[in-house]
Amino acid sequence: MSHIGAAEAVERGELPSHHDLTVQILSAFGVPREKITIIGKNCTTTHDEVAALADFLSTKPEASVILVTEFFHARRSHWTALHVLGSDRRIAVFSAPGDGFDADSWWRDPRGAAAVLNEYSRTAFYVFRYGRAALWLAICLAAGIIWYYLIRGRAAAVCGTLAETQAARSGSP
């Protein structure tokens, strides 16, 4: 599991850290502490967590990965893992319930709607920041500019031809 960056309350000692709580929960469910590995240091983003996972797996090329996350976060987590770890790595995503709303009724809860909308904006950011969306955007923009000037040129040629035809019909040069 990832070492998550500490919040202020954790730094002040008022609350246990995210990874300490997760170790306690896993231990309560019977997972031996020696089987729990904390990876990375102060991860604050999904990309940080997957980069820490990549470092951890660098000596384990045959290992497969199961990412456990909430349903609304699963798509971006999977995309990030494929992007960072490579598509040759076996990656599965397990969508765990959380936060009091689920995939079948997230829109009924303001927290669910906010989480899903927030995730869409984060996904768009990740595609531009870590993916090749900027390249595709540049290609589409260039194609649009070329198309615009080609159409404009054709329109000018058609207008010129129409003007010549009208002039010939009216007898003026």
GIHU-V271983 format. One record per residue. N is the residue number from 1. PSI is psi in radians with two decimals (none if undefined). OMEGA is omega as a letter, one per 20 degrees, with the letter a starting at -180 (999 if undefined). BURIAL is b if it has 9 or more other C-alpha atoms within 8 Angstrom, else e. Layout:
n:N psi:PSI omega:OMEGA burial:BURIAL
n:N psi:PSI omega:OMEGA burial:BURIAL
//
This chain:
n:1 psi:2.77 omega:a burial:e
n:2 psi:2.54 omega:r burial:b
n:3 psi:1.87 omega:a burial:b
n:4 psi:2.42 omega:r burial:b
n:5 psi:2.43 omega:a burial:e
n:6 psi:2.44 omega:r burial:b
n:7 psi:2.91 omega:a burial:e
n:8 psi:-0.71 omega:a burial:e
n:9 psi:-0.57 omega:r burial:b
n:10 psi:-0.78 omega:r burial:b
n:11 psi:-0.56 omega:r burial:e
n:12 psi:-0.11 omega:r burial:e
n:13 psi:0.21 omega:a burial:e
n:14 psi:-0.48 omega:a burial:e
n:15 psi:2.64 omega:r burial:e
n:16 psi:2.74 omega:a burial:e
n:17 psi:2.83 omega:r burial:b
n:18 psi:-0.84 omega:a burial:b
n:19 psi:-0.56 omega:r burial:b
n:20 psi:-0.74 omega:r burial:e
n:21 psi:-0.74 omega:a burial:b
n:22 psi:-0.70 omega:r burial:e
n:23 psi:-0.74 omega:r burial:b
n:24 psi:-0.75 omega:a burial:e
n:25 psi:-0.83 omega:r burial:e
n:26 psi:-0.71 omega:r burial:b
n:27 psi:-0.71 omega:r burial:b
n:28 psi:-0.50 omega:r burial:e
n:29 psi:0.13 omega:r burial:e
n:30 psi:0.14 omega:r burial:e
n:31 psi:2.13 omega:r burial:b
n:32 psi:2.41 omega:a burial:e
n:33 psi:-0.58 omega:a burial:e
n:34 psi:-0.22 omega:r burial:e
n:35 psi:-0.07 omega:a burial:e
n:36 psi:2.16 omega:r burial:b
n:37 psi:2.26 omega:r burial:e
n:38 psi:2.19 omega:a burial:e
n:39 psi:2.71 omega:r burial:b
n:40 psi:-3.10 omega:r burial:b
n:41 psi:2.09 omega:r burial:b
n:42 psi:0.84 omega:r burial:e
n:43 psi:2.34 omega:r burial:b
n:44 psi:-0.20 omega:r burial:e
n:45 psi:2.86 omega:r burial:e
n:46 psi:-0.69 omega:r burial:b
n:47 psi:-0.73 omega:r burial:e
n:48 psi:-0.77 omega:a burial:b
n:49 psi:-0.75 omega:a burial:b
n:50 psi:-0.61 omega:r burial:b
n:51 psi:-0.70 omega:r burial:b
n:52 psi:-0.69 omega:r burial:b
n:53 psi:-0.70 omega:r burial:b
n:54 psi:-0.75 omega:r burial:b
n:55 psi:-0.78 omega:a burial:e
n:56 psi:-0.69 omega:a burial:b
n:57 psi:-0.06 omega:a burial:b
n:58 psi:-0.45 omega:r burial:e
n:59 psi:0.14 omega:a burial:e
n:60 psi:1.15 omega:a burial:e
n:61 psi:-0.39 omega:a burial:e
n:62 psi:-0.10 omega:a burial:e
n:63 psi:2.52 omega:r burial:e
n:64 psi:2.87 omega:a burial:e
n:65 psi:2.36 omega:r burial:e
n:66 psi:2.01 omega:r burial:e
n:67 psi:2.21 omega:r burial:b
n:68 psi:2.13 omega:a burial:e
n:69 psi:3.05 omega:r burial:b
n:70 psi:2.74 omega:a burial:b
n:71 psi:-0.73 omega:a burial:b
n:72 psi:-0.28 omega:a burial:b
n:73 psi:-0.15 omega:a burial:b
n:74 psi:-0.77 omega:a burial:b
n:75 psi:-0.81 omega:a burial:e
n:76 psi:-0.66 omega:r burial:b
n:77 psi:-0.78 omega:a burial:b
n:78 psi:-0.79 omega:r burial:b
n:79 psi:-0.78 omega:a burial:e
n:80 psi:-0.75 omega:r burial:b
n:81 psi:-0.76 omega:r burial:b
n:82 psi:-0.71 omega:a burial:b
n:83 psi:-0.76 omega:a burial:b
n:84 psi:-0.77 omega:a burial:b
n:85 psi:-0.40 omega:a burial:b
n:86 psi:2.60 omega:a burial:e
n:87 psi:-0.20 omega:r burial:e
n:88 psi:-0.26 omega:r burial:e
n:89 psi:2.41 omega:r burial:b
n:90 psi:2.03 omega:a burial:e
n:91 psi:2.24 omega:r burial:b
n:92 psi:2.67 omega:r burial:e
n:93 psi:2.27 omega:r burial:b
n:94 psi:2.12 omega:a burial:b
n:95 psi:1.88 omega:a burial:b
n:96 psi:2.56 omega:r burial:e
n:97 psi:2.69 omega:r burial:b
n:98 psi:2.87 omega:r burial:e
n:99 psi:0.27 omega:r burial:e
n:100 psi:0.10 omega:r burial:e
n:101 psi:2.74 omega:a burial:b
n:102 psi:3.11 omega:a burial:b
n:103 psi:-0.42 omega:a burial:e
n:104 psi:-0.23 omega:a burial:e
n:105 psi:0.46 omega:a burial:e
n:106 psi:-0.55 omega:a burial:b
n:107 psi:-0.22 omega:r burial:e
n:108 psi:-0.26 omega:a burial:e
n:109 psi:2.20 omega:a burial:b
n:110 psi:-0.59 omega:r burial:e
n:111 psi:-0.64 omega:r burial:e
n:112 psi:-0.79 omega:r burial:b
n:113 psi:-0.75 omega:r burial:b
n:114 psi:-0.71 omega:a burial:e
n:115 psi:-0.76 omega:a burial:b
n:116 psi:-0.79 omega:r burial:b
n:117 psi:-0.71 omega:r burial:e
n:118 psi:-0.70 omega:a burial:e
n:119 psi:-0.65 omega:r burial:b
n:120 psi:-0.73 omega:r burial:e
n:121 psi:-0.66 omega:r burial:e
n:122 psi:-0.67 omega:r burial:e
n:123 psi:-0.77 omega:r burial:b
n:124 psi:-0.76 omega:r burial:e
n:125 psi:-0.79 omega:a burial:e
n:126 psi:-0.71 omega:a burial:b
n:127 psi:-0.71 omega:r burial:b
n:128 psi:-0.70 omega:a burial:b
n:129 psi:-0.78 omega:a burial:e
n:130 psi:-0.21 omega:a burial:e
n:131 psi:-2.73 omega:a burial:b
n:132 psi:0.38 omega:a burial:e
n:133 psi:-0.63 omega:r burial:e
n:134 psi:-0.67 omega:r burial:e
n:135 psi:-0.82 omega:r burial:e
n:136 psi:-0.66 omega:r burial:e
n:137 psi:-0.75 omega:r burial:e
n:138 psi:-0.72 omega:r burial:e
n:139 psi:-0.81 omega:r burial:e
n:140 psi:-0.69 omega:r burial:e
n:141 psi:-0.78 omega:r burial:e
n:142 psi:-0.75 omega:r burial:e
n:143 psi:-0.70 omega:r burial:e
n:144 psi:-0.72 omega:r burial:e
n:145 psi:-0.79 omega:r burial:e
n:146 psi:-0.80 omega:r burial:e
n:147 psi:-0.77 omega:a burial:e
n:148 psi:-0.83 omega:a burial:e
n:149 psi:-0.57 omega:r burial:e
n:150 psi:-0.80 omega:r burial:e
n:151 psi:-0.74 omega:r burial:e
n:152 psi:-0.73 omega:r burial:e
n:153 psi:-0.73 omega:r burial:e
n:154 psi:-0.70 omega:r burial:e
n:155 psi:-0.71 omega:r burial:e
n:156 psi:-0.70 omega:r burial:e
n:157 psi:-0.72 omega:r burial:e
n:158 psi:-0.76 omega:r burial:e
n:159 psi:-0.71 omega:r burial:e
n:160 psi:-0.73 omega:r burial:e
n:161 psi:-0.72 omega:r burial:e
n:162 psi:-0.72 omega:r burial:e
n:163 psi:-0.72 omega:r burial:e
n:164 psi:-0.71 omega:r burial:e
n:165 psi:-0.78 omega:r burial:e
n:166 psi:-0.71 omega:r burial:e
n:167 psi:-0.69 omega:r burial:b
n:168 psi:-0.65 omega:r burial:b
n:169 psi:-0.63 omega:a burial:e
n:170 psi:-0.18 omega:r burial:e
n:171 psi:0.07 omega:r burial:e
n:172 psi:2.56 omega:a burial:e
n:173 psi:none omega:999 burial:e
//
